[in-house]
Amino acid sequence: MSKLADYLTIKDAAAYLGVAPNTLRNWGARGKITVHRNPMNGYRLFKIKDLDRLVNQVAKSASQPKPRPK
């Protein structure tokens, strides 16, 4: 595991993304985001780089024009 400073707790990660902690739990269970565990207490941790990557993916998909129905 890298430095603990590279990770956010579920509460902090949820605030960082602007979603509820349960949303992050669901995304982790579905494999949409990688969940790491604190080796001392087993709490969920999220890498800041992974969160930034997710934000960039959402921003990229939102900026792409959607196909118009025929």
C-alpha positions in Angstrom: 0.0 0.0 0.0 1.2 3.5 -0.9 1.3 6.4 1.5 -1.9 6.8 3.4 -2.0 10.5 2.3 -2.7 9.2 -1.3 -6.1 7.8 -0.1 -9.4 9.2 1.2 -11.9 7.6 3.5 -15.3 6.8 2.2 -16.7 10.0 3.8 -14.0 12.2 2.3 -14.2 10.5 -1.1 -17.9 10.9 -1.2 -17.6 14.6 -0.4 -14.8 14.9 -3.0 -17.1 13.5 -5.7 -20.3 15.1 -4.4 -22.1 11.8 -3.9 -23.4 9.8 -0.9 -21.1 7.2 0.8 -23.6 4.5 -0.2 -23.1 5.4 -3.8 -19.4 4.8 -3.5 -20.1 1.5 -1.7 -22.3 0.4 -4.6 -19.8 1.6 -7.2 -17.1 -0.4 -5.4 -19.3 -3.5 -5.3 -20.0 -3.2 -9.0 -16.4 -2.7 -9.9 -16.8 0.9 -11.2 -14.2 2.1 -8.8 -11.3 0.3 -7.0 -11.8 0.0 -3.3 -8.7 -0.5 -1.1 -8.8 -1.5 2.5 -6.9 -0.1 5.4 -4.7 -2.9 6.6 -5.1 -1.9 10.3 -8.9 -1.6 10.5 -10.3 -2.8 7.2 -12.0 0.6 6.4 -12.6 1.4 2.7 -10.1 3.7 1.2 -10.1 5.3 -2.3 -7.1 6.5 -4.1 -7.3 10.2 -5.1 -5.9 9.3 -8.6 -8.8 6.8 -9.1 -11.3 9.5 -8.0 -9.8 12.0 -10.4 -9.9 9.5 -13.2 -13.6 8.9 -12.6 -14.3 12.6 -12.6 -12.4 13.0 -15.9 -14.4 10.1 -17.5 -17.7 11.6 -16.4 -16.7 15.0 -17.7 -15.5 13.5 -21.0 -18.7 11.5 -21.6 -20.8 14.6 -20.6 -19.1 16.8 -23.2 -19.6 14.3 -26.1 -22.7 15.0 -28.1 -25.4 12.4 -27.8 -26.8 10.9 -31.0 -30.1 12.4 -32.0 -33.0 10.0 -32.4 -34.3 9.5 -35.9 
